[in-house]
Amino acid sequence: MPGFTFTATVLGTPDPRGLARFYQRMLGWPLRDDTDEWATLRPADGGTGLSFQLERDHVRPVWPPEPGTQQMQQHLDFLVEDLAAATATALEAGAEQIGGYDDPRELVRIFADPAGHVFCLFVRT
């Protein structure tokens, strides 16, 4: 079996630079590539990062899903240490809070980034 290394999730967006800067403000990761068509963020430890690819015809997903609308294909999950502080950081960076829930195992807050990609911030209880 050949070796595989998962390096990034790639998000389509009409504005790769803008979306990369949103996640940079939220996550604090260094910006690597930065062009009109491609931008990349990687954590300082070299772990798995995020990349942003120009998608001129990007259609913002609808969440929660509704029949006949653009469906969310994926979402990002971020485990955080302090949910209130992480929520404030996400909102200050430009996220829109679109939901959330508390259950016995975790507290979850659901957001959309500026291009409409859904992501969750959560803490384990």
WOPE-V371702 format. One record per residue. N is the residue number from 0. SS is DSSP state (alpha for helix, beta for strand, coil for the rest). PHI is phi in degrees with one decimal (999 if undefined). D_CENTER is the distance of its C-alpha to the mean C-alpha in Angstrom with 2 decimals. Layout:
n=N ss=SS phi=PHI d_center=D_CENTER
n=N ss=SS phi=PHI d_center=D_CENTER
This chain:
n=0 ss=coil phi=999 d_center=31.12
n=1 ss=coil phi=-71.4 d_center=29.27
n=2 ss=coil phi=-78.8 d_center=26.68
n=3 ss=coil phi=-126.9 d_center=22.98
n=4 ss=coil phi=-128.1 d_center=20.18
n=5 ss=coil phi=-79.8 d_center=16.56
n=6 ss=coil phi=-104.8 d_center=15.04
n=7 ss=beta phi=-166.7 d_center=11.57
n=8 ss=beta phi=-97.2 d_center=9.24
n=9 ss=beta phi=-109.2 d_center=9.84
n=10 ss=beta phi=-108.7 d_center=8.22
n=11 ss=beta phi=-79.5 d_center=11.20
n=12 ss=beta phi=-161.3 d_center=11.70
n=13 ss=coil phi=-74.6 d_center=15.00
n=14 ss=coil phi=-140.3 d_center=14.09
n=15 ss=alpha phi=-56.9 d_center=12.60
n=16 ss=alpha phi=-63.6 d_center=13.94
n=17 ss=alpha phi=-64.1 d_center=12.73
n=18 ss=alpha phi=-69.7 d_center=9.03
n=19 ss=alpha phi=-62.0 d_center=9.55
n=20 ss=alpha phi=-69.2 d_center=11.43
n=21 ss=alpha phi=-58.1 d_center=9.06
n=22 ss=alpha phi=-67.4 d_center=6.76
n=23 ss=alpha phi=-64.3 d_center=10.32
n=24 ss=alpha phi=-62.9 d_center=11.66
n=25 ss=alpha phi=-75.4 d_center=9.34
n=26 ss=alpha phi=-96.6 d_center=9.57
n=27 ss=coil phi=76.6 d_center=12.87
n=28 ss=coil phi=-82.2 d_center=12.56
n=29 ss=beta phi=-68.1 d_center=15.12
n=30 ss=beta phi=-83.7 d_center=14.74
n=31 ss=beta phi=-104.9 d_center=16.76
n=32 ss=beta phi=-76.0 d_center=17.20
n=33 ss=beta phi=-156.1 d_center=17.24
n=34 ss=coil phi=-128.3 d_center=18.96
n=35 ss=coil phi=-65.7 d_center=18.96
n=36 ss=coil phi=-110.8 d_center=17.90
n=37 ss=beta phi=-156.7 d_center=15.67
n=38 ss=beta phi=-139.4 d_center=13.66
n=39 ss=beta phi=-139.1 d_center=12.57
n=40 ss=beta phi=-119.9 d_center=11.30
n=41 ss=beta phi=-136.9 d_center=12.94
n=42 ss=coil phi=-63.1 d_center=13.76
n=43 ss=coil phi=-58.1 d_center=17.41
n=44 ss=coil phi=-79.1 d_center=18.65
n=45 ss=coil phi=83.1 d_center=17.82
n=46 ss=coil phi=-70.7 d_center=15.56
n=47 ss=coil phi=-59.8 d_center=12.88
n=48 ss=beta phi=-123.1 d_center=10.37
n=49 ss=beta phi=-127.1 d_center=8.03
n=50 ss=beta phi=-126.6 d_center=10.08
n=51 ss=beta phi=-132.5 d_center=10.26
n=52 ss=beta phi=-114.1 d_center=13.35
n=53 ss=beta phi=-61.8 d_center=15.58
n=54 ss=coil phi=-134.3 d_center=16.03
n=55 ss=coil phi=-59.0 d_center=18.81
n=56 ss=coil phi=-100.6 d_center=19.17
n=57 ss=coil phi=-56.5 d_center=15.59
n=58 ss=coil phi=-115.7 d_center=16.01
n=59 ss=coil phi=-60.8 d_center=13.52
n=60 ss=coil phi=-67.8 d_center=13.24
n=61 ss=coil phi=-101.4 d_center=15.28
n=62 ss=coil phi=-138.7 d_center=14.39
n=63 ss=coil phi=-64.9 d_center=16.47
n=64 ss=coil phi=-61.7 d_center=17.85
n=65 ss=coil phi=-128.4 d_center=21.19
n=66 ss=coil phi=-54.0 d_center=23.73
n=67 ss=coil phi=82.2 d_center=23.90
n=68 ss=coil phi=-108.0 d_center=20.49
n=69 ss=coil phi=-62.9 d_center=17.49
n=70 ss=coil phi=-90.7 d_center=15.97
n=71 ss=coil phi=-68.7 d_center=12.44
n=72 ss=coil phi=-92.7 d_center=12.69
n=73 ss=coil phi=-162.0 d_center=9.95
n=74 ss=coil phi=-145.8 d_center=7.20
n=75 ss=beta phi=-103.8 d_center=5.28
n=76 ss=beta phi=-115.8 d_center=7.76
n=77 ss=beta phi=-123.0 d_center=8.44
n=78 ss=beta phi=-76.4 d_center=12.21
n=79 ss=coil phi=-123.4 d_center=13.48
n=80 ss=coil phi=-84.7 d_center=17.13
n=81 ss=coil phi=-131.1 d_center=17.58
n=82 ss=alpha phi=-65.3 d_center=15.75
n=83 ss=alpha phi=-63.9 d_center=17.52
n=84 ss=alpha phi=-66.7 d_center=16.79
n=85 ss=alpha phi=-66.0 d_center=13.04
n=86 ss=alpha phi=-62.4 d_center=13.04
n=87 ss=alpha phi=-61.1 d_center=15.21
n=88 ss=alpha phi=-63.3 d_center=13.13
n=89 ss=alpha phi=-61.9 d_center=10.00
n=90 ss=alpha phi=-65.8 d_center=12.66
n=91 ss=alpha phi=-64.4 d_center=14.49
n=92 ss=alpha phi=-73.8 d_center=11.70
n=93 ss=coil phi=121.9 d_center=11.65
n=94 ss=coil phi=-73.4 d_center=9.46
n=95 ss=beta phi=-115.1 d_center=11.67
n=96 ss=beta phi=-78.1 d_center=12.55
n=97 ss=beta phi=-121.3 d_center=13.59
n=98 ss=beta phi=168.1 d_center=14.98
n=99 ss=beta phi=160.3 d_center=15.55
n=100 ss=beta phi=-161.0 d_center=18.36
n=101 ss=beta phi=-120.5 d_center=20.51
n=102 ss=coil phi=-137.9 d_center=22.40
n=103 ss=coil phi=-61.5 d_center=24.73
n=104 ss=coil phi=-98.6 d_center=22.27
n=105 ss=beta phi=-159.2 d_center=19.08
n=106 ss=beta phi=-111.6 d_center=17.78
n=107 ss=beta phi=-127.9 d_center=14.47
n=108 ss=beta phi=-120.6 d_center=12.78
n=109 ss=beta phi=-110.9 d_center=10.63
n=110 ss=beta phi=-133.7 d_center=8.70
n=111 ss=beta phi=-118.8 d_center=7.88
n=112 ss=coil phi=-79.0 d_center=6.40
n=113 ss=coil phi=-59.5 d_center=9.58
n=114 ss=coil phi=-94.5 d_center=9.66
n=115 ss=coil phi=95.0 d_center=9.33
n=116 ss=coil phi=-67.5 d_center=6.43
n=117 ss=beta phi=-84.0 d_center=6.61
n=118 ss=beta phi=-142.8 d_center=5.08
n=119 ss=beta phi=-119.2 d_center=8.06
n=120 ss=beta phi=-109.7 d_center=9.74
n=121 ss=beta phi=-146.6 d_center=13.10
n=122 ss=beta phi=-124.9 d_center=16.41
n=123 ss=beta phi=-86.7 d_center=19.22
n=124 ss=coil phi=-105.5 d_center=22.52
